[in-house]
Protein backbone atom coordinates (compact mmCIF):
# COMPACT_ATOMS: atom_id res chain seq x y z
CA UNK A 1 0.00 0.00 0.00
CA UNK A 2 1.33 3.40 -0.86
CA UNK A 3 0.41 6.96 -0.09
CA UNK A 4 0.28 9.94 -2.38
CA UNK A 5 3.77 11.41 -2.74
CA UNK A 6 2.27 14.90 -2.35
CA UNK A 7 1.03 13.98 1.10
CA UNK A 8 4.54 13.58 2.50
CA UNK A 9 5.12 17.30 3.04
CA UNK A 10 1.63 18.73 3.17
CA UNK A 11 0.08 21.16 5.64
CA UNK A 12 -3.73 21.08 5.90
CA UNK A 13 -6.26 23.90 6.29
CA UNK A 14 -9.86 23.34 7.26
CA UNK A 15 -12.39 25.60 5.53
CA UNK A 16 -15.75 25.92 7.20
CA UNK A 17 -17.42 26.76 3.90
CA UNK A 18 -20.53 28.68 5.09
CA UNK A 19 -18.32 31.11 7.01
CA UNK A 20 -15.17 31.48 4.91
CA UNK A 21 -15.89 33.99 2.13
CA UNK A 22 -19.10 35.06 0.39
CA UNK A 23 -18.61 35.95 -3.28
CA UNK A 24 -22.21 36.66 -4.33
CA UNK A 25 -23.56 38.74 -1.48
CA UNK A 26 -26.15 36.29 -0.13
CA UNK A 27 -24.61 36.17 3.33
CA UNK A 28 -23.25 32.63 2.93
CA UNK A 29 -19.68 31.61 2.22
CA UNK A 30 -19.34 29.78 -1.09
CA UNK A 31 -16.94 28.00 -3.42
CA UNK A 32 -16.11 31.02 -5.61
CA UNK A 33 -15.32 32.78 -2.32
CA UNK A 34 -12.71 30.12 -1.64
CA UNK A 35 -11.25 30.67 -5.12
CA UNK A 36 -10.94 34.39 -4.40
CA UNK A 37 -9.01 33.66 -1.23
CA UNK A 38 -6.55 31.19 -2.76
CA UNK A 39 -3.75 33.81 -2.78
CA UNK A 40 -4.22 34.19 0.98
CA UNK A 41 -4.08 30.43 1.48
CA UNK A 42 -1.05 30.04 -0.73
CA UNK A 43 0.76 32.81 1.15
CA UNK A 44 -0.12 31.12 4.42
CA UNK A 45 1.69 28.04 3.16
CA UNK A 46 -0.99 25.37 3.18
CA UNK A 47 -1.11 22.61 0.57
CA UNK A 48 -4.37 20.81 1.25
CA UNK A 49 -7.81 22.32 1.83
CA UNK A 50 -10.47 20.30 3.60
CA UNK A 51 -13.90 21.73 2.82
CA UNK A 52 -16.71 21.00 5.27
CA UNK A 53 -19.76 19.43 3.53
CA UNK A 54 -20.83 21.23 0.36
CA UNK A 55 -23.83 19.06 -0.50
CA UNK A 56 -27.55 19.82 -0.44
CA UNK A 57 -28.71 19.56 3.14
CA UNK A 58 -31.61 20.70 5.30
CA UNK A 59 -28.85 21.95 7.62
CA UNK A 60 -30.16 20.22 10.75
CA UNK A 61 -26.46 19.73 11.60
CA UNK A 62 -24.90 22.48 9.50
CA UNK A 63 -24.47 20.28 6.44
CA UNK A 64 -23.44 17.06 8.20
CA UNK A 65 -26.92 15.86 7.24
CA UNK A 66 -26.46 15.21 3.54
CA UNK A 67 -29.49 14.92 1.25
CA UNK A 68 -27.55 14.24 -1.98
CA UNK A 69 -23.89 13.19 -2.00
CA UNK A 70 -23.48 13.76 -5.73
CA UNK A 71 -24.72 17.35 -5.89
CA UNK A 72 -23.60 20.75 -4.64
CA UNK A 73 -25.76 22.89 -2.38
CA UNK A 74 -26.76 25.89 -4.54
CA UNK A 75 -25.95 28.08 -1.55
CA UNK A 76 -22.30 27.15 -2.02
CA UNK A 77 -22.18 26.98 -5.81
CA UNK A 78 -22.42 24.45 -8.61
CA UNK A 79 -20.48 21.36 -9.69
CA UNK A 80 -18.72 23.66 -12.20
CA UNK A 81 -17.59 25.79 -9.25
CA UNK A 82 -16.03 22.68 -7.71
CA UNK A 83 -14.14 22.13 -10.97
CA UNK A 84 -13.02 25.76 -11.05
CA UNK A 85 -11.82 25.58 -7.47
CA UNK A 86 -9.91 22.35 -8.06
CA UNK A 87 -8.23 23.83 -11.14
CA UNK A 88 -7.43 27.20 -9.62
CA UNK A 89 -6.06 25.52 -6.49
CA UNK A 90 -3.95 23.14 -8.58
CA UNK A 91 -2.29 26.10 -10.27
CA UNK A 92 -1.00 27.01 -6.81
CA UNK A 93 -0.11 23.39 -5.98
CA UNK A 94 -3.02 23.21 -3.54
CA UNK A 95 -5.30 20.17 -3.36
CA UNK A 96 -8.91 19.98 -2.28
CA UNK A 97 -10.51 17.37 0.00
CA UNK A 98 -14.24 16.99 0.47
CA UNK A 99 -15.92 15.94 3.69
CA UNK A 100 -17.41 12.46 3.31
CA UNK A 101 -20.26 11.80 5.74
CA UNK A 102 -20.83 8.04 5.59
CA UNK A 103 -22.19 7.25 9.05
CA UNK A 104 -25.57 8.84 8.45
CA UNK A 105 -27.61 10.72 5.88
CA UNK A 106 -30.18 13.43 6.28
CA UNK A 107 -33.69 12.20 7.05
CA UNK A 108 -34.53 14.03 3.81
CA UNK A 109 -32.19 11.90 1.71
CA UNK A 110 -34.28 9.98 -0.87
CA UNK A 111 -32.95 6.69 0.58
CA UNK A 112 -34.43 7.47 3.98
CA UNK A 113 -37.61 8.93 2.55
CA UNK A 114 -38.12 5.62 0.78
CA UNK A 115 -36.98 3.52 3.78
CA UNK A 116 -39.67 5.19 5.86
CA UNK A 117 -42.41 4.00 3.53
CA UNK A 118 -42.60 0.68 5.35
CA UNK A 119 -40.91 -2.53 6.34
CA UNK A 120 -40.79 -3.75 2.74
CA UNK A 121 -39.45 -0.53 1.23
CA UNK A 122 -36.59 -0.96 -1.24
CA UNK A 123 -34.18 1.11 0.89
CA UNK A 124 -35.42 -0.11 4.30
CA UNK A 125 -32.19 -2.00 5.00
CA UNK A 126 -30.03 0.97 4.14
CA UNK A 127 -30.77 2.06 7.74
CA UNK A 128 -30.86 0.35 11.13
CA UNK A 129 -34.41 -0.51 12.21
CA UNK A 130 -35.42 -2.49 15.28
CA UNK A 131 -38.55 -3.26 17.30
CA UNK A 132 -38.93 -1.85 20.79
CA UNK A 133 -37.95 -3.96 23.77
CA UNK A 134 -40.90 -5.94 25.21
CA UNK A 135 -41.60 -3.14 27.72
CA UNK A 136 -41.75 -0.57 24.92
CA UNK A 137 -38.35 0.99 25.57
CA UNK A 138 -35.95 1.69 22.65
CA UNK A 139 -34.08 -1.37 21.33
CA UNK A 140 -30.93 -0.81 23.43
CA UNK A 141 -29.28 1.69 25.78
CA UNK A 142 -27.28 3.63 23.18
CA UNK A 143 -27.37 7.40 23.43
CA UNK A 144 -26.94 10.05 20.78
CA UNK A 145 -23.71 12.06 20.81
CA UNK A 146 -25.96 15.12 20.80
CA UNK A 147 -28.01 13.96 23.82
CA UNK A 148 -31.03 11.77 24.40
CA UNK A 149 -31.59 8.24 23.13
CA UNK A 150 -29.98 7.11 19.87
CA UNK A 151 -33.35 5.78 18.72
CA UNK A 152 -36.46 7.46 17.37
CA UNK A 153 -39.78 5.70 16.89
CA UNK A 154 -41.18 5.75 13.38
CA UNK A 155 -44.83 5.50 14.24
CA UNK A 156 -46.30 4.23 10.94
CA UNK A 157 -44.06 1.15 10.90
CA UNK A 158 -43.87 0.78 14.68
CA UNK A 159 -40.07 0.41 14.55
CA UNK A 160 -37.25 2.53 15.89
CA UNK A 161 -34.40 3.81 13.70
CA UNK A 162 -30.88 4.39 14.95
CA UNK A 163 -29.16 7.80 14.98
CA UNK A 164 -25.90 8.33 16.83
CA UNK A 165 -26.37 12.06 16.21
CA UNK A 166 -29.57 14.11 15.77
CA UNK A 167 -32.87 12.38 14.92
CA UNK A 168 -32.61 14.08 11.48
CA UNK A 169 -29.40 12.07 10.87
CA UNK A 170 -30.41 8.39 10.59
CA UNK A 171 -27.41 6.02 10.71
CA UNK A 172 -26.70 4.00 7.59
CA UNK A 173 -26.55 0.23 7.90
CA UNK A 174 -23.04 -0.67 6.75
CA UNK A 175 -23.83 -4.39 7.03
CA UNK A 176 -25.97 -3.88 3.92
CA UNK A 177 -23.80 -4.43 0.80
CA UNK A 178 -25.83 -1.97 -1.28
CA UNK A 179 -24.75 0.85 1.05
CA UNK A 180 -21.09 0.04 0.46
CA UNK A 181 -21.70 -0.05 -3.30
CA UNK A 182 -23.44 3.35 -3.20
CA UNK A 183 -20.45 4.87 -1.41
CA UNK A 184 -17.95 3.35 -3.84
CA UNK A 185 -19.82 5.21 -6.55
CA UNK A 186 -19.83 8.45 -4.51
CA UNK A 187 -16.08 8.28 -3.93
CA UNK A 188 -15.42 7.53 -7.60
CA UNK A 189 -17.67 10.36 -8.74
CA UNK A 190 -15.67 13.00 -6.87
CA UNK A 191 -12.26 11.46 -7.41
CA UNK A 192 -12.89 11.47 -11.13
CA UNK A 193 -13.71 15.17 -10.85
CA UNK A 194 -10.26 15.87 -9.47
CA UNK A 195 -10.97 15.90 -5.76
CA UNK A 196 -7.75 14.86 -3.98
CA UNK A 197 -9.45 12.76 -1.32
CA UNK A 198 -11.74 12.96 1.66
CA UNK A 199 -11.89 13.86 5.28
CA UNK A 200 -14.01 10.98 6.60
CA UNK A 201 -16.57 12.09 9.16
CA UNK A 202 -16.78 9.95 12.33
CA UNK A 203 -14.74 7.24 10.62
CA UNK A 204 -14.81 5.05 13.74
CA UNK A 205 -18.55 4.73 13.94
CA UNK A 206 -19.89 3.28 10.68
CA UNK A 207 -19.90 -0.38 11.71
CA UNK A 208 -22.06 -1.41 14.68
CA UNK A 209 -22.10 -4.65 16.66
CA UNK A 210 -24.35 -7.03 14.68
CA UNK A 211 -26.49 -7.76 17.75
CA UNK A 212 -26.59 -4.11 18.85
CA UNK A 213 -25.67 -5.07 22.42
CA UNK A 214 -26.04 -2.57 25.27
CA UNK A 215 -22.97 -0.45 26.01
CA UNK A 216 -21.43 -0.80 29.49
CA UNK A 217 -22.09 2.21 31.72
CA UNK A 218 -19.16 4.08 33.29
CA UNK A 219 -19.91 5.98 36.44
CA UNK A 220 -18.14 8.29 37.01
CA UNK A 221 -16.90 8.83 33.46
CA UNK A 222 -13.11 8.68 33.07
CA UNK A 223 -11.32 12.01 32.95
CA UNK A 224 -10.21 12.64 29.37
CA UNK A 225 -6.46 12.96 28.80
CA UNK A 226 -5.05 16.49 28.70
CA UNK A 227 -7.56 17.97 31.12
CA UNK A 228 -10.52 18.73 28.84
CA UNK A 229 -12.72 21.49 30.26
CA UNK A 230 -16.48 21.28 30.65
CA UNK A 231 -19.00 18.95 32.18
CA UNK A 232 -19.17 15.35 30.92
CA UNK A 233 -22.04 14.64 28.55
CA UNK A 234 -24.42 11.70 28.77
CA UNK A 235 -22.36 10.17 25.95
CA UNK A 236 -19.27 10.19 28.22
CA UNK A 237 -21.00 7.91 30.72
CA UNK A 238 -20.72 4.92 28.37
CA UNK A 239 -17.95 2.74 27.14
CA UNK A 240 -18.74 2.74 23.42
CA UNK A 241 -17.91 -0.92 23.06
CA UNK A 242 -20.66 -1.84 20.64
CA UNK A 243 -21.52 1.34 18.72
CA UNK A 244 -17.98 2.50 17.85
CA UNK A 245 -14.67 0.97 16.74
CA UNK A 246 -15.94 -2.33 15.36
CA UNK A 247 -13.45 -4.37 13.33
CA UNK A 248 -15.79 -4.30 10.31
CA UNK A 249 -15.26 -0.53 10.12
CA UNK A 250 -11.62 -1.08 9.25
CA UNK A 251 -12.73 -3.26 6.32
CA UNK A 252 -14.65 -0.31 4.91
CA UNK A 253 -11.57 1.88 5.17
CA UNK A 254 -9.47 -0.76 3.37
CA UNK A 255 -11.99 -0.93 0.57
CA UNK A 256 -11.82 2.86 0.18
CA UNK A 257 -8.04 2.86 0.39
CA UNK A 258 -7.85 0.61 -2.66
CA UNK A 259 -10.18 2.97 -4.48
CA UNK A 260 -8.26 6.07 -3.33
CA UNK A 261 -4.97 4.61 -4.49
CA UNK A 262 -6.16 4.32 -8.06
CA UNK A 263 -6.55 8.13 -7.98
CA UNK A 264 -3.48 9.06 -5.91
CA UNK A 265 -5.96 10.32 -3.33
CA UNK A 266 -5.94 10.72 0.42
CA UNK A 267 -8.23 9.58 3.25
CA UNK A 268 -8.05 11.54 6.51
CA UNK A 269 -10.20 10.13 9.26
CA UNK A 270 -12.03 11.82 12.06
CA UNK A 271 -11.55 9.24 14.79
CA UNK A 272 -12.94 10.78 17.87
CA UNK A 273 -11.94 8.53 20.74
CA UNK A 274 -11.24 9.45 24.31
CA UNK A 275 -7.86 7.72 24.42
CA UNK A 276 -4.96 8.33 21.99
CA UNK A 277 -3.71 4.78 21.90
CA UNK A 278 -6.23 3.17 19.47
CA UNK A 279 -5.62 5.88 16.86
CA UNK A 280 -2.68 3.87 15.52
CA UNK A 281 -5.02 1.10 14.44
CA UNK A 282 -6.96 3.40 12.14
CA UNK A 283 -4.04 5.05 10.39
CA UNK A 284 -2.30 1.91 9.40
CA UNK A 285 -1.20 0.13 6.29
CA UNK A 286 -4.24 -0.57 4.26
CA UNK A 287 -6.63 1.72 6.13
CA UNK A 288 -6.93 5.49 6.35
CA UNK A 289 -3.79 7.43 5.46
CA UNK A 290 -3.96 9.51 8.61
CA UNK A 291 -6.25 10.46 11.48
CA UNK A 292 -6.71 13.73 13.34
CA UNK A 293 -5.11 14.03 16.76
CA UNK A 294 -8.29 15.51 18.19
CA UNK A 295 -7.50 15.08 21.89
CA UNK A 296 -5.16 18.05 21.32
CA UNK A 297 -8.13 20.17 20.27
CA UNK A 298 -9.78 19.59 23.63
CA UNK A 299 -7.05 20.19 26.17
CA UNK A 300 -6.92 22.97 28.66
CA UNK A 301 -3.59 24.63 29.53
CA UNK A 302 -2.12 22.17 32.00
CA UNK A 303 1.55 21.95 30.99
CA UNK A 304 2.41 18.52 32.36
CA UNK A 305 -0.83 16.95 31.10
CA UNK A 306 -0.47 18.55 27.66
CA UNK A 307 3.12 17.37 27.32
CA UNK A 308 2.13 13.84 28.34
CA UNK A 309 -0.69 13.92 25.79
CA UNK A 310 1.52 15.13 22.93
CA UNK A 311 4.02 12.38 23.64
CA UNK A 312 1.36 9.73 23.98
CA UNK A 313 -0.23 10.74 20.68
CA UNK A 314 3.10 10.85 18.85
CA UNK A 315 3.81 7.35 20.16
CA UNK A 316 0.38 6.06 19.15
CA UNK A 317 0.86 6.87 15.46
CA UNK A 318 3.18 8.43 12.90
CA UNK A 319 0.15 9.27 10.78
CA UNK A 320 -1.52 12.04 12.69
CA UNK A 321 -2.89 15.35 11.55
CA UNK A 322 -2.15 17.67 14.45
CA UNK A 323 -5.39 19.60 14.90
CA UNK A 324 -5.57 22.11 17.72
CA UNK A 325 -8.89 23.47 16.57
CA UNK A 326 -11.90 22.49 14.49
CA UNK A 327 -15.45 23.54 13.76
CA UNK A 328 -16.55 21.34 16.69
CA UNK A 329 -14.39 22.52 19.55
CA UNK A 330 -13.64 25.63 21.55
CA UNK A 331 -10.73 27.48 19.97
CA UNK A 332 -7.30 27.06 21.59
CA UNK A 333 -6.95 30.78 22.36
CA UNK A 334 -10.10 30.57 24.48
CA UNK A 335 -9.24 27.24 26.08
CA UNK A 336 -5.83 28.61 27.04
CA UNK A 337 -7.01 31.73 28.83
CA UNK A 338 -8.08 34.13 26.07
CA UNK A 339 -6.50 37.39 24.87
CA UNK A 340 -2.75 37.77 24.51
CA UNK A 341 -2.12 34.90 26.93
CA UNK A 342 -4.31 32.52 24.96
CA UNK A 343 -2.74 33.57 21.66
CA UNK A 344 0.79 33.12 23.00
CA UNK A 345 0.01 29.65 24.33
CA UNK A 346 -1.83 28.54 21.21
CA UNK A 347 1.10 29.52 18.97
CA UNK A 348 3.53 27.79 21.31
CA UNK A 349 1.60 24.51 21.12
CA UNK A 350 1.17 24.81 17.34
CA UNK A 351 4.95 25.20 17.13
CA UNK A 352 5.57 22.23 19.39
CA UNK A 353 3.58 19.88 17.16
CA UNK A 354 4.54 21.35 13.76
CA UNK A 355 7.38 18.90 13.26
CA UNK A 356 5.58 15.78 14.45
CA UNK A 357 4.62 13.14 11.91
CA UNK A 358 2.69 13.59 9.76
CA UNK A 359 1.06 16.96 9.18
CA UNK A 360 -0.08 20.17 10.85
CA UNK A 361 -3.62 21.49 10.46
CA UNK A 362 -5.01 24.99 10.81
CA UNK A 363 -8.71 25.59 11.22
CA UNK A 364 -9.83 28.81 9.55
CA UNK A 365 -9.21 31.75 11.85
CA UNK A 366 -6.69 29.87 13.96
CA UNK A 367 -3.96 31.65 12.01
CA UNK A 368 -5.55 34.93 13.11
CA UNK A 369 -5.44 33.91 16.77
CA UNK A 370 -9.23 34.15 16.97
CA UNK A 371 -10.97 33.26 20.17
CA UNK A 372 -14.49 31.82 20.42
CA UNK A 373 -16.98 34.34 19.07
CA UNK A 374 -19.30 36.05 21.46
CA UNK A 375 -22.66 34.57 20.38
CA UNK A 376 -25.53 34.43 22.83
CA UNK A 377 -26.76 30.98 23.62
CA UNK A 378 -30.29 31.81 22.58
CA UNK A 379 -28.95 32.58 19.08
CA UNK A 380 -27.22 29.19 18.79
CA UNK A 381 -28.32 27.00 15.89
CA UNK A 382 -26.17 24.00 16.79
CA UNK A 383 -28.29 20.86 17.37
CA UNK A 384 -25.89 19.80 20.10
CA UNK A 385 -26.73 22.95 22.05
CA UNK A 386 -30.45 22.46 21.46
CA UNK A 387 -30.51 18.78 22.42
CA UNK A 388 -28.18 18.96 25.42
CA UNK A 389 -28.88 21.92 27.68
CA UNK A 390 -25.57 23.33 28.92
CA UNK A 391 -23.49 21.71 26.16
CA UNK A 392 -20.93 23.70 24.20
CA UNK A 393 -22.69 25.56 21.36
CA UNK A 394 -20.44 25.10 18.34
CA UNK A 395 -21.74 28.30 16.70
CA UNK A 396 -19.03 30.21 18.56
CA UNK A 397 -16.30 28.59 16.45
CA UNK A 398 -18.26 28.80 13.19
CA UNK A 399 -18.77 32.55 12.85
CA UNK A 400 -17.65 34.26 9.63
CA UNK A 401 -13.98 35.02 8.93
CA UNK A 402 -12.95 38.60 9.69
CA UNK A 403 -11.13 39.65 6.52
CA UNK A 404 -11.06 43.45 6.64
CA UNK A 405 -12.25 46.29 8.84
CA UNK A 406 -14.93 47.21 6.26
CA UNK A 407 -18.67 46.47 6.53
CA UNK A 408 -19.36 42.93 7.70
CA UNK A 409 -15.61 42.52 8.10
CA UNK A 410 -15.18 41.94 4.39
CA UNK A 411 -16.94 38.58 4.60
CA UNK A 412 -20.10 39.53 2.72
CA UNK A 413 -21.68 42.45 0.90
CA UNK A 414 -25.12 41.33 2.15
CA UNK A 415 -26.83 43.31 4.89
CA UNK A 416 -26.03 40.49 7.30
CA UNK A 417 -24.10 37.24 7.35
CA UNK A 418 -25.88 33.89 7.84
CA UNK A 419 -24.71 33.90 11.45
CA UNK A 420 -23.47 36.60 13.80
CA UNK A 421 -19.78 37.60 13.74
CA UNK A 422 -19.60 37.66 17.52
CA UNK A 423 -17.67 40.79 18.50
CA UNK A 424 -14.50 40.83 16.41
CA UNK A 425 -12.27 43.89 16.44
CA UNK A 426 -9.97 45.46 13.88
CA UNK A 427 -6.92 43.56 15.12
CA UNK A 428 -8.69 40.26 14.51
CA UNK A 429 -8.85 40.89 10.77
CA UNK A 430 -6.50 39.36 8.23
CA UNK A 431 -5.96 42.80 6.68
CA UNK A 432 -4.72 44.38 9.91
CA UNK A 433 -2.55 41.42 10.79
CA UNK A 434 -0.90 41.49 7.39
CA UNK A 435 0.91 44.70 8.39
CA UNK A 436 2.22 43.50 11.75
CA UNK A 437 5.16 41.07 11.74
CA UNK A 438 4.30 39.99 15.29
CA UNK A 439 0.65 39.21 14.46
CA UNK A 440 -0.67 35.65 14.73
CA UNK A 441 -1.09 35.59 10.93
CA UNK A 442 2.50 36.53 10.20
CA UNK A 443 3.84 34.15 12.86
CA UNK A 444 1.79 31.20 11.60
CA UNK A 445 2.97 31.96 8.09
CA UNK A 446 6.57 32.02 9.28
CA UNK A 447 6.01 28.77 11.16
CA UNK A 448 4.72 26.95 8.08
CA UNK A 449 7.50 28.49 5.98
CA UNK A 450 10.08 27.16 8.46
CA UNK A 451 8.56 23.69 8.23
CA UNK A 452 8.56 23.86 4.45
CA UNK A 453 12.20 24.92 4.39
CA UNK A 454 13.39 22.16 6.72
CA UNK A 455 13.21 18.74 5.13
CA UNK A 456 14.17 17.00 8.38
CA UNK A 457 11.20 18.52 10.14
CA UNK A 458 8.93 16.73 7.68
CA UNK A 459 10.84 13.60 6.83
CA UNK A 460 13.70 13.20 9.30
CA UNK A 461 14.22 10.33 11.72
CA UNK A 462 12.51 10.67 15.04
CA UNK A 463 11.01 12.40 16.90
CA UNK A 464 13.65 11.67 19.54
CA UNK A 465 12.46 13.37 22.69
CA UNK A 466 15.00 15.53 24.53
CA UNK A 467 15.80 14.37 28.05
CA UNK A 468 14.05 17.31 29.71
CA UNK A 469 11.22 17.44 32.22
CA UNK A 470 7.97 19.42 32.02
CA UNK A 471 7.29 22.27 31.68
CA UNK A 472 10.13 22.04 29.11
CA UNK A 473 9.64 19.66 26.20
CA UNK A 474 11.34 19.11 22.89
CA UNK A 475 12.35 16.63 20.26
CA UNK A 476 14.90 16.18 17.55
CA UNK A 477 14.23 15.16 13.97
CA UNK A 478 17.44 14.82 12.02
CA UNK A 479 19.14 18.20 12.02
CA UNK A 480 16.18 20.00 13.57
CA UNK A 481 15.09 20.49 17.15
CA UNK A 482 11.70 21.81 18.23
CA UNK A 483 11.44 22.91 21.85
CA UNK A 484 8.77 24.56 23.96
CA UNK A 485 8.76 25.98 27.44
CA UNK A 486 5.24 25.71 28.81
CA UNK A 487 6.30 27.04 32.20
CA UNK A 488 6.26 30.47 33.76
CA UNK A 489 10.06 30.83 34.16
CA UNK A 490 12.71 31.06 31.43
CA UNK A 491 14.38 27.73 30.65
CA UNK A 492 17.42 26.72 28.63
CA UNK A 493 17.05 24.09 25.91
CA UNK A 494 19.79 21.46 26.18
CA UNK A 495 20.57 21.24 22.47
CA UNK A 496 22.62 18.27 21.25
CA UNK A 497 26.34 18.96 20.59
CA UNK A 498 27.12 21.17 17.62
CA UNK A 499 26.22 24.62 16.36
CA UNK A 500 22.49 25.29 16.44
CA UNK A 501 20.58 28.36 15.35
CA UNK A 502 16.99 29.32 15.99
CA UNK A 503 15.17 29.64 12.68
CA UNK A 504 11.73 30.27 14.09
CA UNK A 505 10.51 31.56 17.41
CA UNK A 506 7.10 32.36 18.80
CA UNK A 507 8.52 35.50 20.40
CA UNK A 508 10.96 38.15 19.28
CA UNK A 509 13.97 36.81 21.13
CA UNK A 510 15.23 33.66 19.43
CA UNK A 511 17.89 31.82 21.36
CA UNK A 512 18.44 28.70 23.37
CA UNK A 513 16.92 30.26 26.48
CA UNK A 514 13.17 30.17 26.03
CA UNK A 515 11.05 32.71 27.85
CA UNK A 516 7.87 31.63 29.61
CA UNK A 517 5.47 29.95 27.15
CA UNK A 518 7.81 30.36 24.20
CA UNK A 519 8.69 27.76 21.57
CA UNK A 520 11.38 27.70 18.92
CA UNK A 521 12.77 25.64 16.08
CA UNK A 522 16.52 25.15 15.79
CA UNK A 523 18.64 23.73 13.02
CA UNK A 524 22.21 22.58 12.98
CA UNK A 525 24.41 25.09 11.23
C1 LIG B 1 -18.44 15.17 13.04
C2 LIG B 1 -18.50 16.59 12.54
C3 LIG B 1 -19.54 17.33 13.32
C4 LIG B 1 -20.87 16.66 13.11
C5 LIG B 1 -20.80 15.17 13.43
C6 LIG B 1 -21.97 14.45 12.89
O1 LIG B 1 -18.03 15.07 14.34
O2 LIG B 1 -17.23 17.17 12.62
O3 LIG B 1 -19.59 18.69 12.99
O4 LIG B 1 -21.84 17.25 13.92
O5 LIG B 1 -19.68 14.56 12.85
O6 LIG B 1 -21.91 14.36 11.50
Boltz pocket constraint, residues with backbone or C-beta under 6 A from the ligand:
constraints:
  - pocket:
      binder: B
      contacts: [[A, 61], [A, 64], [A, 65], [A, 101], [A, 165], [A, 201], [A, 202], [A, 270], [A, 327], [A, 328]]
      max_distance: 6.0
